[in-house]
Structure formats: C-alpha cells, structure tokens
Amino acid sequence: MILKKKKIKIANKRKFIVSILLLISTCLIITITLTSRNKVYSSKYEENYVEVTIQRGDTLWSIALNNKPESYDTREIVYEIMMANDLEDSKLNPGDVIKVPIKNDK
C-alpha cells in the first residue's frame, strides 16, 4: 500500500504570513511577561538578622521602625520581615520570636 502525501496549498500568502507573525508576537509577549516578574534587587546595606520576641502591642510596622536606618523605607523592612519569617499576614502573637533583618549603612 502506497500512501500519497497531501499537498497543502496556501490560498492567501499575505494572511498566512500575518497569522504566523501574530502567533510569534503573542508567544514573545507571553514569554517576556512571565520572565519579567522575577526581579532581583541589590542593596547597599549589609544584612544581618536579630531575633525579636513579640510583646503585647507590637506590630510589624513598629518593629520595622525601630530596626531600620533613617534612609530606609519602612515598607521594605516590613516586607523583608514577612519574607524572612514566612508570614502570610501581619498577625503577631505575644511570645512569638521572629527574625528581623538589620540594615547597616556601608
């Protein structure tokens, strides 16, 4: 049994080329969007950690304010505390011990 190859005929070459270009563009946009979310930040600060025992009334904001250089953004410290301790929210309980990154100007 001999199989015959079917020939594919492109009816409109211009539409075909435009379709291929759109497909490639869409793939590139998706790839760039997915890979651009991995941001890397460098810091001019040397990082160390200190353990802090949570007292009644402590908040992440107050802890960050007490453990940051004057020029450093408090929101960044709060975020770094949450990341260092795998916290999903800002809920703290008295007696908990958390790691707080200490930023020192170089």
C-alpha positions as a Markdown table, in Angstrom:
| # | Residue | x | y | z |
|---|---|---|---|---|
| 1 | Met | 0.0 | 0.0 | 0.0 |
| 2 | Ile | 1.5 | 3.3 | -1.0 |
| 3 | Leu | 0.5 | 6.4 | 0.8 |
| 4 | Lys | 0.1 | 9.6 | -1.1 |
| 5 | Lys | 1.3 | 12.8 | 0.5 |
| 6 | Lys | -1.3 | 15.5 | 0.5 |
| 7 | Lys | -0.1 | 18.9 | -0.6 |
| 8 | Ile | -1.1 | 21.9 | 1.3 |
| 9 | Lys | -1.8 | 24.9 | -0.7 |
| 10 | Ile | -1.8 | 28.3 | 0.9 |
| 11 | Ala | -4.7 | 30.3 | -0.5 |
| 12 | Asn | -3.7 | 33.7 | 0.7 |
| 13 | Lys | 0.1 | 34.1 | 1.4 |
| 14 | Arg | -0.4 | 37.5 | 3.0 |
| 15 | Lys | -2.9 | 36.3 | 5.6 |
| 16 | Phe | -0.7 | 33.3 | 6.3 |
| 17 | Ile | 2.3 | 35.4 | 7.0 |
| 18 | Val | 0.4 | 37.8 | 9.1 |
| 19 | Ser | -1.1 | 34.9 | 11.1 |
| 20 | Ile | 2.4 | 33.4 | 11.7 |
| 21 | Leu | 3.8 | 36.8 | 12.8 |
| 22 | Leu | 0.9 | 37.3 | 15.2 |
| 23 | Leu | 1.5 | 33.9 | 16.7 |
| 24 | Ile | 5.2 | 34.6 | 17.2 |
| 25 | Ser | 4.5 | 38.0 | 18.7 |
| 26 | Thr | 2.0 | 36.6 | 21.1 |
| 27 | Cys | 4.4 | 33.9 | 22.2 |
| 28 | Leu | 7.2 | 36.5 | 22.7 |
| 29 | Ile | 4.9 | 38.8 | 24.7 |
| 30 | Ile | 3.8 | 35.9 | 27.0 |
| 31 | Thr | 7.4 | 34.8 | 27.5 |
| 32 | Ile | 8.6 | 38.3 | 28.3 |
| 33 | Thr | 5.7 | 38.9 | 30.7 |
| 34 | Leu | 6.4 | 35.6 | 32.6 |
| 35 | Thr | 10.1 | 36.1 | 32.9 |
| 36 | Ser | 10.0 | 39.8 | 33.8 |
| 37 | Arg | 8.3 | 39.1 | 37.1 |
| 38 | Asn | 11.4 | 37.7 | 38.6 |
| 39 | Lys | 13.0 | 40.9 | 39.8 |
| 40 | Val | 16.3 | 41.0 | 41.6 |
| 41 | Tyr | 17.2 | 43.9 | 43.8 |
| 42 | Ser | 20.6 | 44.7 | 45.1 |
| 43 | Ser | 21.1 | 46.5 | 48.4 |
| 44 | Lys | 23.7 | 49.0 | 49.6 |
| 45 | Tyr | 23.1 | 47.6 | 53.1 |
| 46 | Glu | 24.8 | 44.8 | 54.8 |
| 47 | Glu | 22.2 | 42.3 | 56.1 |
| 48 | Asn | 22.2 | 40.6 | 59.5 |
| 49 | Tyr | 19.3 | 39.2 | 61.5 |
| 50 | Val | 18.3 | 39.7 | 65.1 |
| 51 | Glu | 15.7 | 37.7 | 66.9 |
| 52 | Val | 12.9 | 39.8 | 68.5 |
| 53 | Thr | 10.4 | 38.4 | 71.0 |
| 54 | Ile | 7.0 | 39.9 | 70.3 |
| 55 | Gln | 5.5 | 41.9 | 73.2 |
| 56 | Arg | 1.9 | 42.9 | 73.6 |
| 57 | Gly | 1.1 | 45.8 | 71.3 |
| 58 | Asp | 4.0 | 45.1 | 68.9 |
| 59 | Thr | 3.3 | 45.4 | 65.2 |
| 60 | Leu | 5.4 | 44.7 | 62.1 |
| 61 | Trp | 5.4 | 48.4 | 61.4 |
| 62 | Ser | 6.7 | 49.4 | 64.9 |
| 63 | Ile | 9.4 | 46.7 | 64.8 |
| 64 | Ala | 10.5 | 47.9 | 61.4 |
| 65 | Leu | 10.6 | 51.5 | 62.5 |
| 66 | Asn | 12.8 | 50.5 | 65.5 |
| 67 | Asn | 15.2 | 48.4 | 63.4 |
| 68 | Lys | 15.9 | 50.4 | 60.2 |
| 69 | Pro | 18.3 | 53.2 | 59.2 |
| 70 | Glu | 16.7 | 56.6 | 58.8 |
| 71 | Ser | 17.1 | 56.5 | 55.0 |
| 72 | Tyr | 15.5 | 53.0 | 54.5 |
| 73 | Asp | 11.8 | 52.7 | 53.6 |
| 74 | Thr | 9.7 | 51.2 | 56.4 |
| 75 | Arg | 7.5 | 49.3 | 54.0 |
| 76 | Glu | 10.5 | 47.4 | 52.6 |
| 77 | Ile | 11.6 | 46.4 | 56.1 |
| 78 | Val | 8.1 | 45.2 | 56.9 |
| 79 | Tyr | 8.1 | 43.1 | 53.6 |
| 80 | Glu | 11.6 | 41.7 | 54.4 |
| 81 | Ile | 10.5 | 40.7 | 57.9 |
| 82 | Met | 7.5 | 38.9 | 56.5 |
| 83 | Met | 9.7 | 37.1 | 53.9 |
| 84 | Ala | 12.3 | 36.2 | 56.5 |
| 85 | Asn | 9.7 | 34.6 | 58.7 |
| 86 | Asp | 7.4 | 33.1 | 56.0 |
| 87 | Leu | 4.5 | 35.3 | 57.3 |
| 88 | Glu | 1.4 | 35.4 | 55.2 |
| 89 | Asp | -0.2 | 38.3 | 57.1 |
| 90 | Ser | 0.9 | 40.8 | 59.7 |
| 91 | Lys | -0.7 | 39.0 | 62.7 |
| 92 | Leu | 1.8 | 38.7 | 65.6 |
| 93 | Asn | 1.2 | 37.0 | 68.9 |
| 94 | Pro | 2.9 | 37.9 | 72.2 |
| 95 | Gly | 5.7 | 35.5 | 72.9 |
| 96 | Asp | 6.5 | 34.7 | 69.2 |
| 97 | Val | 10.1 | 35.1 | 68.2 |
| 98 | Ile | 10.8 | 36.5 | 64.7 |
| 99 | Lys | 13.9 | 37.2 | 62.7 |
| 100 | Val | 14.3 | 40.9 | 61.8 |
| 101 | Pro | 16.8 | 41.9 | 59.2 |
| 102 | Ile | 19.1 | 44.6 | 60.5 |
| 103 | Lys | 20.3 | 47.1 | 57.8 |
| 104 | Asn | 23.6 | 48.8 | 58.4 |
| 105 | Asp | 24.8 | 51.6 | 56.1 |
| 106 | Lys | 28.0 | 50.7 | 54.4 |
